[in-house]
Amino acid sequence: MVLLFELEGVIAETLPVRAAALRSALQAEGIAATPEDA
């Protein structure tokens, strides 16, 4: 069970990082990732 909690913690920490990286990559391509970016 401890391993599962640690895995969830890692996922929770890395998802926002991946989302931010994807968003910056989209912006670099000139694509608005969110309405505010338009």
MMTF fields as JSON, N, C-alpha, C and O atoms, coordinates in Angstrom:
{
  "mmtfVersion": "1.0.0",
  "mmtfProducer": "UNKNOWN",
  "numBonds": 151,
  "numAtoms": 152,
  "numGroups": 38,
  "numChains": 1,
  "numModels": 1,
  "chainsPerModel": [1],
  "groupsPerChain": [38],
  "chainIdList": ["A"],
  "bondAtomList": [4, 2, 8, 6, 12, 10, 16, 14, 20, 18, 24, 22, 28, 26, 32, 30, 36, 34, 40, 38, 44, 42, 48, 46, 52, 50, 56, 54, 60, 58, 64, 62, 68, 66, 72, 70, 76, 74, 80, 78, 84, 82, 88, 86, 92, 90, 96, 94, 100, 98, 104, 102, 108, 106, 112, 110, 116, 114, 120, 118, 124, 122, 128, 126, 132, 130, 136, 134, 140, 138, 144, 142, 148, 146],
  "bondOrderList": [1, 1, 1, 1, 1, 1, 1, 1, 1, 1, 1, 1, 1, 1, 1, 1, 1, 1, 1, 1, 1, 1, 1, 1, 1, 1, 1, 1, 1, 1, 1, 1, 1, 1, 1, 1, 1],
  "groupList": [{"groupName": "MET", "atomNameList": ["N", "CA", "C", "O"], "elementList": ["N", "C", "C", "O"], "formalChargeList": [0, 0, 0, 0], "bondAtomList": [1, 0, 2, 1, 3, 2], "bondOrderList": [1, 1, 2], "singleLetterCode": "M", "chemCompType": "L-PEPTIDE LINKING"}, {"groupName": "VAL", "atomNameList": ["N", "CA", "C", "O"], "elementList": ["N", "C", "C", "O"], "formalChargeList": [0, 0, 0, 0], "bondAtomList": [1, 0, 2, 1, 3, 2], "bondOrderList": [1, 1, 2], "singleLetterCode": "V", "chemCompType": "L-PEPTIDE LINKING"}, {"groupName": "LEU", "atomNameList": ["N", "CA", "C", "O"], "elementList": ["N", "C", "C", "O"], "formalChargeList": [0, 0, 0, 0], "bondAtomList": [1, 0, 2, 1, 3, 2], "bondOrderList": [1, 1, 2], "singleLetterCode": "L", "chemCompType": "L-PEPTIDE LINKING"}, {"groupName": "PHE", "atomNameList": ["N", "CA", "C", "O"], "elementList": ["N", "C", "C", "O"], "formalChargeList": [0, 0, 0, 0], "bondAtomList": [1, 0, 2, 1, 3, 2], "bondOrderList": [1, 1, 2], "singleLetterCode": "F", "chemCompType": "L-PEPTIDE LINKING"}, {"groupName": "GLU", "atomNameList": ["N", "CA", "C", "O"], "elementList": ["N", "C", "C", "O"], "formalChargeList": [0, 0, 0, 0], "bondAtomList": [1, 0, 2, 1, 3, 2], "bondOrderList": [1, 1, 2], "singleLetterCode": "E", "chemCompType": "L-PEPTIDE LINKING"}, {"groupName": "GLY", "atomNameList": ["N", "CA", "C", "O"], "elementList": ["N", "C", "C", "O"], "formalChargeList": [0, 0, 0, 0], "bondAtomList": [1, 0, 2, 1, 3, 2], "bondOrderList": [1, 1, 2], "singleLetterCode": "G", "chemCompType": "PEPTIDE LINKING"}, {"groupName": "ILE", "atomNameList": ["N", "CA", "C", "O"], "elementList": ["N", "C", "C", "O"], "formalChargeList": [0, 0, 0, 0], "bondAtomList": [1, 0, 2, 1, 3, 2], "bondOrderList": [1, 1, 2], "singleLetterCode": "I", "chemCompType": "L-PEPTIDE LINKING"}, {"groupName": "ALA", "atomNameList": ["N", "CA", "C", "O"], "elementList": ["N", "C", "C", "O"], "formalChargeList": [0, 0, 0, 0], "bondAtomList": [1, 0, 2, 1, 3, 2], "bondOrderList": [1, 1, 2], "singleLetterCode": "A", "chemCompType": "L-PEPTIDE LINKING"}, {"groupName": "THR", "atomNameList": ["N", "CA", "C", "O"], "elementList": ["N", "C", "C", "O"], "formalChargeList": [0, 0, 0, 0], "bondAtomList": [1, 0, 2, 1, 3, 2], "bondOrderList": [1, 1, 2], "singleLetterCode": "T", "chemCompType": "L-PEPTIDE LINKING"}, {"groupName": "PRO", "atomNameList": ["N", "CA", "C", "O"], "elementList": ["N", "C", "C", "O"], "formalChargeList": [0, 0, 0, 0], "bondAtomList": [1, 0, 2, 1, 3, 2], "bondOrderList": [1, 1, 2], "singleLetterCode": "P", "chemCompType": "L-PEPTIDE LINKING"}, {"groupName": "ARG", "atomNameList": ["N", "CA", "C", "O"], "elementList": ["N", "C", "C", "O"], "formalChargeList": [0, 0, 0, 0], "bondAtomList": [1, 0, 2, 1, 3, 2], "bondOrderList": [1, 1, 2], "singleLetterCode": "R", "chemCompType": "L-PEPTIDE LINKING"}, {"groupName": "SER", "atomNameList": ["N", "CA", "C", "O"], "elementList": ["N", "C", "C", "O"], "formalChargeList": [0, 0, 0, 0], "bondAtomList": [1, 0, 2, 1, 3, 2], "bondOrderList": [1, 1, 2], "singleLetterCode": "S", "chemCompType": "L-PEPTIDE LINKING"}, {"groupName": "GLN", "atomNameList": ["N", "CA", "C", "O"], "elementList": ["N", "C", "C", "O"], "formalChargeList": [0, 0, 0, 0], "bondAtomList": [1, 0, 2, 1, 3, 2], "bondOrderList": [1, 1, 2], "singleLetterCode": "Q", "chemCompType": "L-PEPTIDE LINKING"}, {"groupName": "ASP", "atomNameList": ["N", "CA", "C", "O"], "elementList": ["N", "C", "C", "O"], "formalChargeList": [0, 0, 0, 0], "bondAtomList": [1, 0, 2, 1, 3, 2], "bondOrderList": [1, 1, 2], "singleLetterCode": "D", "chemCompType": "L-PEPTIDE LINKING"}],
  "groupTypeList": [0, 1, 2, 2, 3, 4, 2, 4, 5, 1, 6, 7, 4, 8, 2, 9, 1, 10, 7, 7, 7, 2, 10, 11, 7, 2, 12, 7, 4, 5, 6, 7, 7, 8, 9, 4, 13, 7],
  "groupIdList": [1, 2, 3, 4, 5, 6, 7, 8, 9, 10, 11, 12, 13, 14, 15, 16, 17, 18, 19, 20, 21, 22, 23, 24, 25, 26, 27, 28, 29, 30, 31, 32, 33, 34, 35, 36, 37, 38],
  "secStructList": [7, 2, 2, 2, 2, 2, 2, 2, 2, 2, 2, 2, 2, 2, 2, 2, 2, 2, 2, 2, 2, 2, 2, 2, 2, 2, 2, 2, 6, 6, 7, 7, 1, 1, 4, 4, 4, 7],
  "xCoordList": [0.825, 0.0, 0.866, 0.528, 1.98, 2.855, 3.355, 3.438, 3.687, 4.189, 3.131, 3.448, 1.873, 0.797, 0.669, 0.497, 0.756, 0.656, 1.828, 1.657, 3.015, 4.18, 4.015, 4.373, 3.473, 3.269, 2.265, 2.47, 1.183, 0.192, 0.822, 0.515, 1.707, 2.382, 3.26, 3.303, 3.957, 4.823, 3.984, 4.336, 2.884, 2.005, 1.439, 1.397, 1.002, 0.418, 1.449, 1.104, 2.722, 3.766, 4.188, 4.532, 4.165, 4.674, 3.614, 3.957, 2.343, 1.314, 1.308, 1.283, 1.329, 1.355, 2.594, 2.533, 3.724, 4.955, 4.793, 5.191, 4.205, 3.998, 3.009, 3.196, 1.953, 0.964, 1.605, 1.333, 2.453, 3.127, 4.085, 4.188, 4.779, 5.709, 4.955, 5.395, 3.825, 3.022, 2.477, 2.48, 2.011, 1.457, 2.52, 2.256, 3.725, 4.79, 5.198, 5.555, 5.143, 5.472, 4.431, 4.777, 3.164, 2.112, 2.266, 2.092, 2.594, 2.778, 3.963, 3.941, 4.984, 6.155, 5.77, 6.385, 4.767, 4.287, 3.271, 2.784, 2.955, 2.016, 0.57, -0.332, 0.339, -1.019, -1.441, -0.702, -2.615, -3.105, -3.594, -4.516, -2.982, -3.338, -4.63, -5.379, -4.887, -6.097, -6.705, -6.0, -7.983, -8.628, -7.905, -7.855, -7.34, -6.658, -5.427, -5.011, -4.848, -3.64, -3.952, -3.071, -5.185, -5.562, -5.438, -5.716],
  "yCoordList": [-1.204, 0.0, 1.264, 2.255, 1.219, 2.403, 2.748, 3.919, 1.719, 1.958, 2.666, 3.561, 2.259, 2.869, 4.353, 5.191, 4.667, 6.071, 6.872, 8.014, 6.273, 6.968, 7.189, 8.243, 6.188, 6.307, 7.417, 8.212, 7.471, 8.529, 9.899, 10.86, 9.985, 11.253, 11.685, 12.862, 10.72, 11.024, 11.497, 12.471, 10.815, 11.2, 12.598, 13.419, 12.861, 14.162, 15.271, 16.398, 14.943, 15.954, 16.143, 17.253, 15.079, 15.176, 15.634, 16.22, 15.38, 15.784, 17.285, 17.686, 18.138, 19.582, 19.986, 20.884, 19.319, 19.628, 19.268, 20.027, 18.101, 17.684, 18.61, 18.958, 19.012, 19.912, 21.25, 21.817, 21.751, 23.022, 22.899, 23.812, 21.775, 21.563, 21.465, 22.011, 20.772, 20.647, 22.005, 22.35, 22.769, 24.091, 25.004, 25.707, 24.999, 25.85, 25.384, 26.196, 24.069, 23.542, 24.007, 24.376, 23.988, 24.446, 25.934, 26.374, 26.708, 28.143, 28.405, 29.343, 27.577, 27.727, 27.478, 28.033, 26.655, 26.373, 27.413, 27.352, 28.369, 29.425, 29.011, 29.609, 27.99, 27.513, 27.939, 27.728, 28.534, 28.935, 27.707, 27.03, 27.413, 26.224, 26.433, 25.487, 27.685, 27.984, 29.267, 30.042, 29.511, 30.739, 32.009, 32.984, 32.005, 33.214, 33.527, 34.681, 32.489, 32.695, 33.297, 33.843, 33.192, 33.65, 35.169, 35.729],
  "zCoordList": [0.0, 0.0, 0.0, -0.647, 0.728, 0.782, -0.615, -0.985, -1.383, -2.732, -3.573, -4.357, -3.403, -4.167, -3.825, -4.71, -2.533, -2.13, -2.688, -3.116, -2.681, -3.223, -4.723, -5.248, -5.404, -6.843, -7.143, -8.061, -6.37, -6.577, -6.338, -7.043, -5.34, -5.056, -6.22, -6.577, -6.805, -7.947, -9.128, -9.793, -9.388, -10.495, -10.263, -11.179, -9.029, -8.718, -8.897, -9.253, -8.648, -8.792, -10.242, -10.645, -11.026, -12.395, -13.398, -14.425, -13.122, -14.082, -14.345, -15.509, -13.314, -13.592, -14.385, -15.225, -14.114, -14.845, -16.307, -17.19, -16.561, -17.952, -18.642, -19.808, -17.931, -18.519, -18.869, -19.927, -17.979, -18.231, -19.417, -20.236, -19.503, -20.607, -21.928, -22.94, -21.919, -23.126, -23.548, -24.729, -22.563, -22.866, -23.462, -24.437, -22.884, -23.414, -24.807, -25.66, -25.035, -26.359, -27.378, -28.5, -26.988, -27.883, -28.175, -29.312, -27.136, -27.331, -28.261, -29.058, -28.154, -29.015, -30.475, -31.386, -30.69, -32.038, -32.505, -33.634, -31.628, -31.996, -31.803, -32.39, -30.982, -30.736, -29.337, -28.375, -29.216, -27.902, -27.153, -27.607, -26.004, -25.241, -24.472, -24.225, -24.096, -23.345, -23.9, -24.548, -23.667, -24.175, -23.735, -24.485, -22.514, -22.037, -22.885, -22.987, -23.494, -24.28, -25.651, -26.314, -26.055, -27.394, -27.515, -28.576]
}
